C-alpha cells in the first residue's frame, strides 16, 4: 500500500521536471503546442504544459563558422584555394527553427557556394589586393538569403588564399623584376644628379685660369700620399704652377 501511495508523488515530480525549463540570458526557447508554434520564451524560468508543449532552445550568441578550403577559379582562370570565417548570430529564433532545417548546416553550405561565386567574378590581383571589398560582397551575398532564416551576418573574414606553386614562382619573378627596375631607376637618377653637379663644378673651374690644373695637382698629391709612387707632371702643368707661384710672390 505504501508503494501505491508514493506513485502519485513520483508522477508529480516527473511532470514537474518535464514542465520546468531554465534558459540562460543568451538563450531563447521556441515553444510548440500540439505542433503549432505559440511563441518565443526566455530567458529565465519557463513553464510548459506536460505532453502538450515542447520547446526548442536557440542560442543568440555570435557563432564563428569556418568555411572549408574551396577550389575557386578566378575570372582570369587561375585556380586558388580559399578559406574564410563567417560570423553570424540568430536574431529571430522562431524563423531560425521554422523557416530552415539546421540553420548552421544551411549557412555553411550557402557560404561555400557564395565564396566560389563572389571570388569567381574577380581577377587574381583583385582577390589578393582587395580582400576588404570581397569580404563585404560575400557578406551581402549571404545576408540576402539568411535574413529570411532569422540569421544576421555580422561580417566575413578571408583567412587564406593559397596559390599554385607555378603561380607563386611567377609572382616571385615578377616581384624581383620590379625591384630590379626600381633599382635601375634610382641609379640612373643618381647619375643624372651627379652629372648636373659635375657640370656645375666644371663651369666654375673654367672661370678661373689654371684652376683645373691645380685641381689635378691636388689629386695627384692625394694619390702620392696614399701610395709610394713616382708621378710625372706634364710640362704645361709645371708652367702653370710656376706662374701661380710667381704671381703670389
Secondary structure, DSSP 8 states (H G I E B T S, - for coil): -HHHHHHHHHHHHHHHHHHEEEE-TTEEEEEEETTEEEEEE-SEEEE--TTTEEEEEEE-S-EEEEEEEEEEE-TTS-EEEEEEEEEEEES-HHHHHHTSSSHHHHHHHHHHHHHHHHHTTS-HHHHHH-HHHHHHHHHHHHHHHHGGGTEEEEEEEEEEEE--HHHHHHHHHHHHHHHHHHHHHHHHHHHHHHHHHHHHHHHHHHTSTTHHHHHHHHHHHHHHHHS-------HHHHHHHHHHHHHH-
